[in-house]
Amino acid sequence: MIDATQPVVAAGSDPAVEREQRFDAPPFRARGPVSEQLLQAFRRPTADAPETLAGLAGAIDDALAGSDDIARDDDLQLALLVLHGLHYGSVVDADEEWEWHPAMVAARVAIERAFERQLREQVPSVPLPAPDAEAVAAVLFELTKPTPGPSVARFVAKQATDEQAREYVVLRSVYTLKEADAQTWSIPRLEGRAKAAMVEIQADEYGGGRPERMHSAIYARTMRELGLDDRYGAYLDAVPTIRIASVTMMTMFGLNRRLRGASAGHYATYEMTSSLPNRMVGDGFRRLGYGESVTDYFDEHVEADAVHEQIAGRDLAGGLAEQEPSLVADIMFGASASLMVDGWGAEHTLEAWTAGRSALRQAGGTDRRIALQQVP
């Protein structure tokens, strides 16, 4: 009988040598007992699981029971980010056997289910359209239509300081250094028109076959041009938890087949709210004296996402609604959840900047602006 809790050991390998293997610590710190235990476990091979994971399930149960706001819970959101990171790679240096270790799967599912429940309780309800592509697209375009008033993009365009503009880049890096990957999980869960639409969008996101034009690669160059560290997680200590929640939410939607409707609605909304803000942010960096090497990422999204929003609204979300009418409610849930959680992040940033404070996370009384010191 196969023991699923034990790692696969290659023929001829020495278990004693395997147990001595150690992995590098990530460039960020734990935010509580659950994330601390996970990060410590990932420093060691899965052969050490009984020792390193003793009490993990109980710690997660305690953390979930004691949290009244999982979207803003430092420990649980970081824990979920690193658990998702096992599927992505290059988030934490860890034994690859951890990805499907039963304890890791159980931990991820427990946190995800609690997070999803909170989102479903808090997301604003919207009238459900008919399961028709044009009807679904019409509701999504209404939800995402531009509105006057303060926004992070307008702030960057008109009045952000150089430091605030660089903070903006750091805040976005948790998602954008892996841009589009969270949605790619959905491709095999879709069929027909919706699948073709997703692939068409993702082809652009991944540079149309040119690795240097992948949006994540362009963003990494932007960071380097600004003197920032483009390693994933290099500034994670400085990123507020609500920004992490935006990333864990979209990954949760993409990774779970039963949430494919939410993933489609989320992505449609994400694309529909991208073109104009990116134009403003690009203008803001030009106002501060930066050239194309910095603005390339934002300028790329002005034209690309103006096309993507039509595909995402009508063919991805609308096409999925026609194929699977039972998913209309989840499509609307994903769209509304995207606007709600990203809105929370924007409110946090604007509140800090308008008060003259850094929008980066303050940990233990330490000003996290030190994280923006230029790298060599």
Stockholm file with secondary structure:
# STOCKHOLM 1.0

chainA/1-376         MIDATQPVVAAGSDPAVEREQRFDAPPFRARGPVSEQLLQAFRRPTADAPETLAGLAGAIDDALAGSDDIARDDDLQLALLVLHGLHYGSVVDADEEWEWHPAMVAARVAIERAFERQLREQVPSVPLPAPDAEAVAAVLFELTKPTPGPSVARFVAKQATDEQAREYVVLRSVYTLKEADAQTWSIPRLEGRAKAAMVEIQADEYGGGRPERMHSAIYARTMRELGLDDRYGAYLDAVPTIRIASVTMMTMFGLNRRLRGASAGHYATYEMTSSLPNRMVGDGFRRLGYGESVTDYFDEHVEADAVHEQIAGRDLAGGLAEQEPSLVADIMFGASASLMVDGWGAEHTLEAWTAGRSALRQAGGTDRRIALQQVP
#=GR chainA/1-376 SS CCCTTSCCCCTTCCHHHHHHCCCCCCSSCCCSHHHHHHHHHHTSCGGGHHHHTTTHHHHHHHHHHHCSCGGGCHHHHHHHHHHHHHHHSSSSCCCGGGGGCHHHHHHHHHHHHHHHHHHHHHSCCCCCCCSCHHHHHHHHHHHTCCCSSCCHHHHHHHTCCHHHHHHHHHHHHHHHTTTTHHHHTTGGGCCHHHHHHHHHHHHHHTGGGCGGGSHHHHHHHHHHHTTCCCSTTTTGGGSCHHHHHHHHHHHHHHHCGGGHHHHHHHHHHHHHTTHHHHHHHHHHHHHTTCCHHHHHHHHHHHHHHHHHHHIIIIIIIIHHHHHCGGGHHHHHHHHHHHHHHHHHHHHHHHHHHHTTCCSSCCBTTBCGGGGGSCCC
#=GC SS_cons         CCCTTSCCCCTTCCHHHHHHCCCCCCSSCCCSHHHHHHHHHHTSCGGGHHHHTTTHHHHHHHHHHHCSCGGGCHHHHHHHHHHHHHHHSSSSCCCGGGGGCHHHHHHHHHHHHHHHHHHHHHSCCCCCCCSCHHHHHHHHHHHTCCCSSCCHHHHHHHTCCHHHHHHHHHHHHHHHTTTTHHHHTTGGGCCHHHHHHHHHHHHHHTGGGCGGGSHHHHHHHHHHHTTCCCSTTTTGGGSCHHHHHHHHHHHHHHHCGGGHHHHHHHHHHHHHTTHHHHHHHHHHHHHTTCCHHHHHHHHHHHHHHHHHHHIIIIIIIIHHHHHCGGGHHHHHHHHHHHHHHHHHHHHHHHHHHHTTCCSSCCBTTBCGGGGGSCCC
//
